[in-house]
């Protein structure tokens, strides 16, 4: 009897140890992207800190920044957008999220509402296999973080047809158990709870730009989808669910370089919103909301500056049309202040220094630092319409166009503390410029020699360095308040605006 008891205890202990080892292996090998994106959702939902949930595709995950929304309006939110997420997945994302919190408002974007198929693993007959595989992989981002439940099983079965593929989401160890060769330090940090995670409440910002984006479509207000789609049906389900639960809803169509089917989708989304009596913001029709050459990271996705503009548009609407609380200054929401400070530092760092001059120039529009820019008369950047546009977007003038047209050197000093902007073309001097560094003077002498100095210190020339005579662009940044110089960037613009570290 005693031996039997000992054997039983040993068996139980072995099974406990085996279970612990398996759990550890599962945690280590699991792809961390879903955990990293959703960690704060579960924590903030538990605290009842989420007033707004954002639903949609990568247009949402890259296009709406909850940290900017909090910093400018005090509204707390979470970005539940997912790469490649159709409205069908947005519906299930909402249903899963409602198991953890009840927001005051839901904002749902309608990109890809023209898609008319039931399962992401089948799509259309003519869909390339790599597209199907990409959709199967992308679904893990929003799915893996949620524990196995009847609700998760229902979602997976509605989104995926193949039973074998369904198992990837219900028992994701099947997919990740062979990741041993890919493991990094962050995989093991999951065990201690110290691994990295998303610091933007689910959003992901794209800072870099693409200079060759066409955005010259003509909006056709009469265009509609030719048939009722699966995604239209799930937009209706999302609205139904919100109205049934007493949750406010805002339907959107975020801006990008749209194609004809997108315009059809946007108009059809407006019809559905009108049918249900819910508000709709169609940003494809709002010509001035973004600058395509500065606010798109690629034809389909907003840059961080574009996301700030779109977030501000939604923030204004929410502040004017709802009674959502302003949580700024409330000690209970101190984490949001910490995340806000962290993101502000990230933005400021990119304004001071970044590996691409074009990105750095565009980030300077956010106004956290002051800057001086100089281009030689033979600079290739002066003959680049996109670069000239970025400078004009920064200054609000077209002075640089004159420099490009006449092949003349160009100088800009933009002092954020005083609000003064000084520009010069050719051999035009600018004296006694008021800046937070003190009064400054700019005097061009010859092609490779020009002066920029504090009026009180003529011996210190900021725009000359023997080691950088061949660089045709110089960018200096300095602190708005103290005048402390933060960076001095030299660049050969013919090298795709790449800045040497």
N, C-alpha and C positions, 0 to 999 in steps of 0.2 A: 504493500500500500504506500509506504514511504517512498520507495523507488519510483512508483507511478506518479506520485505528487511531484517529486523532483523533476521527472521527465516532462511533466506537463508544464511546470514553471519554466524549465529551460526552453521548451517549445514556444511558450508565450513570449519569453524574453527575446528569442531569436526572431520571432515574427515582428516584434516591436522594433528591433534593430534593423531588420530588413526593410520594414516600412519607412524608418527614418532615413536609411541610405537611399531608397528609391525617391523619397520626397526631395532629398538633397540633390540627387542627380537631376530630377525634373526641374528644380529651381535653377540649377546651374546651366543646364543645356537649353532651357527655354529661351527663345528670342525675346529680347527685353524691350522691343519698341512699344508694344502695347502697354506694358507695365509703366514704362517711362512716360508715355503720353497721358495715361489715365490715373496715375497715382494720386494727383491732387483732386481729381474729380471725386474719388471715393472719400477722401478726407474732408473736403469742403462740403460735400453732400451730407455727410454725417453730422456736420455742424450746422446744417441748414443755412449755409452761406451763399447759395447760388440762386440769384434772382432771375437770371436769363440763361437759357441753353441755346447754342447755335448748332444747327444741323446742316449737313450738305457734303459736298465733295471736297477735293483739294482746293477748289475755289474758295471755300470757307476756311479750311485749315490754314491756308496761306493769305487769306484776304481779310480776316477779322481778328483783331488783337485784343483779347480781354484785358490785358494790362493797360493799354492805351485807353480803353473804355473806362476802366476804374480811375486811372489817373486824371482824366479830363471830366468825368461825370460822376464818379463815385459809385457806379453800377457794377455789381459783382456778377460774373458770368463764367461759363465754361464753353470752350470750343470743342464740340464733339464731332466735327467734320472728319472725314476719312478720305484718303487717297482713293479715287475711283468709286466712291460711294454713290450709288444710285438712290433715288428717293425711296425705293423699297428698303434698302439698308438703313436709310435715315429714319424710316418709320420704326424699324426694329431697334435702332439705337435709342430712339425716344422711349419706347416701351421698356427697354432694359433700364434706362436711366431713371424712369419714374418709379422703379422699385427701390431707388435710393433717395430720391428727393422729389419735391413738387415745386418747380419754379413758378414765378409769377408770369413769365413770358417765354415763349419759344420763337426763335427766328429761324425759318427754314428757307434755304436757297434752292432754286429749281433748275440748276444746270443739268443737262442731259435728260430733260423730261421727254425728249423725243425717243428715248430708248424704249423699245417695245418687246421685251423678252422676259421670261419668267425666272430664269436661273443664270447666275453668273458663270457657271461652268459649262453652259451650252451656248448662250448668246444667240447670234444668227448663224445660219448654216455657212455663210461665207466669211465669218469672222476668223481671222488668222489665229492659229493656235497660241502664238506668243501673247496675244491680247487676253485670251482666256486664262492662261497661266498667270499673267500679271494680275488679273482680277481676283483669282483664287488666293494669290499671295497677299494682295492688299487688304483683303477682308480680315486677315489676322490682326491688323493694327487695332481695329475696334472690337474684335471678338475675344482675343486671348485673355484679356485682363478680367473678364467676367467669369465667375465660377460656374461650374456645371450646374444646371437647373432645368426644370421643365420649360421655362421661358427661353433659355438659350437653345435648348433642343428644338423648340418650335421655330425659333428664328433661323437656325441653321437649315432645317428641313424646308423652310419657305424660300430660302435664298439659294440653296445648292441642291441639285437633283441627284447626283451620283452618291450612293450610300458610302462608298469608300472615301470619297472626298469629304463628305460630311464628318467622318470620324476625325479628320485633321483638326477640326475646331472643337469637337467634344472631348477629344483625348489628344491634345497637341503634342504630347511626348512622342507620338508616332512620327511626327514631322521633324522634331528637334533632337531626337536621341542620338543622331549621328553628327552633331555639331562640334565634336571634340576638337577638330582641327581649326575651328573658327573662334574658339573661346578667347575672351579678353578679360582684363582685370575686372571690368564692370560686371561680367557674368558672375564672378565670385562675390562681388560686393553686395549682390542681391541677398546673400545669406545674412549679412550684418545690417541690412537696411541702409547702407551708405552709398548705394549706386546712384549714378546720375539720373535725373528725371526732367521732364519738361517743365520749364520755368515760366511759361507763358499761358498757363491754364489751358493747355491743349492746342494752342496755336503753334505754327511753325513759320517764321518769317524768312522770306527770300530777299537778300540785299542786292545781289548783283543784277545787272540789266542786260537786255539784248537790244542792240541798236538798229536792227533792220526790221522792226515790226510794222506791218501795214495795218492801219486802223481807219480806212477810208470808206467803210461800207455805208450804204444809205439805208436808214431804218424804214422798214415797210410796216406801217401800223395795221395793215389789213391781213398780213400773213398769219396763218394758223397751221397747226399740225394737221396733216391730212387724215389722221385716224386717232381714235382714242387709245392712249397707250397705257401700259402697265404702270409706268411712273406717274402718269396723271392720276390713276386710281389710288396710288399710295400717297400722293399729295392730299387727296380727299380724305384718306384714312388718318393722316397726321392732323388735319384740321378738325375732323370729327373727334378724335381723341382729345385734343386740347379743349375744344368747346364742351365736350362732355365732362371734363375734369375741372372746368372753370379756369383754364390757363389761357392767358392772352396769347395771340399768335400774330406774327408779322411775316409775310411772304416776301422774298426778295429775288432779284436776279442781278448778281454782282457783275461789274464791268470787266471786259477783256476784249480781245480781237475776235469778235463774233463772226460766225458763218450763218448762211440763210436758215439752217435748221434751228440755230440758237434763237434767232429772232422769232421764228414760229413758236418755239417753246416759251419764250418770254411773254408773247401775246396770249398764248393759251393759258399760261399760269395766271395772267391777269384776269382772264375770264373766270377761272375757277375761284380765285380770290373774291371776285365780285359776286359770284353765285352764292358764296358762303357769307358774304358781308364782312370780310376781313381785310385789313389794310395790305397794300402791295406797293413795294418800291422797285421799279424797273430801272436799274442804273444803266442799262444799255441805251436808254433814251436820254440820259442825263449827260449831255455832251461835255460839260465842263467839270465833271466830278473828278476825272483823272487826266493826267497828261500821259498819253500812250508811250512817248519816247523816254519818259522818266519814271513812270509808275507801273510798268509791266516788266516782270522778270523774264518772261517769255510770252508768246501770244496768248496763252491760256491762263497765266497766273500773275497776280499782282506782286510788285516788289513791296518792301516794307514801307516805303513812302506812300505807295498806292493804298496799302492796307490801312495806314493811318488816316487817309482821306475817307475811305469807305467806312471805317470804324467810327469816325467823327460824324458822318452822315447818319448812321444808325443811332449813334449816341444822341444826336440832336432830336431825332424822331422819338426815341424812348423818353427823353427828358421832357419833351413837349406834349406827349400824348399818353403818358402813364404816370402813376404816382409812385414809381420805384424810389426807394430811399437812396440818399447820398451817404455812403458808408465811410467816406474819408474823415479821418480824425477820430474814428471809433476804435478804441483800443482792442476790441474783439476782432477787428480785421487787420491787425498789425502785420500779418503775413503778407497781405496784399501790398502794403506799403514797402515791405522788404523786397518783394518781387518787382515792384515798380522801380525802386532804386537800382536794383540789379540790371533791369532792362535799360534804364536811362544810361547807366555806365557802359553797357554794351554798345548802345547807339553812339555815345560820345567817343568811345574808343575807335569806332569806324569813321567818325568825322575827323579824328586826329590822324589816323593812319590805317590804310587798307591796301591790300595787294594790287587793287585796280584803281587807277586815278578816277575813272568815270564813276565808279561806285562811291568813292569818297566825295567827289563833287556833289553827287546827288544827295548824299546823306547830309551835306552841309545845309541843305534847304530846311532842315529841322531846327536850325538856329541855336544849337547848344554851344557853338564856338564861333569866333570871328576868324577871318581868313584874308590873305593876300595872294593873288594869282598873277603870274607873269608868263607870257609866251613870246618867244623870239619871232622875228618877222618871217622867217622861213620855216616855222613850226608846221609840220603836217596836220596838227590838231586844228589850226586855223582854216584849213581847207576841208575839214570834216564837218558836214552839216549837223550830224548828231552831237558832236562835242560842242559846237557853237550853241546848239539848242540847250544843252545842259547848263552852259554858262548863262545863257539868257534866262533860263528857268530859275537860276539862282539870283540873278540881279533884278529881273523884271524889266530889263531894257534890251535893245538890240544893238548896243554899241559894238559888241564883238563882231557883228556882221560887217561893220565898216572895216575893221581890221582884216577880216578874211578877204573881203572884196579887194582891198588895196594892198594886200600883202605887207601889212605894217605890224610892228610889235604891239602887244596888248598888255595893259596893266589894270588890275582890279584890286581895290581894298574895300572889304565889307566889314564894317565895325558894328557888331550886334548891340553893344552897350549903348551907343549913341543913335543907332538906326541909320547912320550915314553910309552911303555907298559912293565910292570914288572910282572913276574909270578914265583911262587915257589910251589914245591910239597914236602910233607913230612916235614922234619926238616931242610930244606934248608933256610938259612937266605938271606935277600937282604938288603944291606947297601947303604946309601947315594943315594937314589932315588931322581932324580931331579923332583920336582913338583911345581905347582904354590902356594902350601902351604909352600914351602921351602924344604930343603933336609930331607928325611924321611928314617927310618930304620925299617925293619921287622925282628923279631927274634922269631921263634916258640920255646917254652920252654917245654910244655907238652900238653896233650890232651885238657885240659880246661884252659890253660893259654898260651897266646902268646902276644908278644909286637909289637905295631906299634906306633912309636913316631917320632916327629920332632927331628932330630939329635941334635939340639940345646936345646932340652927340654926332657930329658929322663924320667922325672917324670910323664909326661902326656901320659898314654897308651890309645890309641883310641879303642883297641880291647878287653877291659875287663870291665865287668859290673856284679856285684854280683846278680843283679836282672834278668839277662838273661843267666845264666849258662846253661840252658837246650836248648837254641836256637842254632841250628846247622848252621845257615846262618846269616852273617852280611853283610850289604851293606851300605857303606858310600858314599855320593855324596858331591862334593864341587865345587865352582865356578872356571871356567877355568882361569879367569884372576886374581881375587883378592885372591883366595885360601880360601875364606870363606866357612866353613862347612855348607852345606845346609840341610842334613838329615842324620840320622843314623838309619837304619832299622834293626830290629831283626826278625827272622822268624824261625818257626819250619816247615821244608819242608814237613814233613809227613802230615801236615794239608793242602794239596793241594795248597801250596805256598800262602795261605791267610795271610795278614799282619794285625795284630791287630791295630786298630786306637789308 
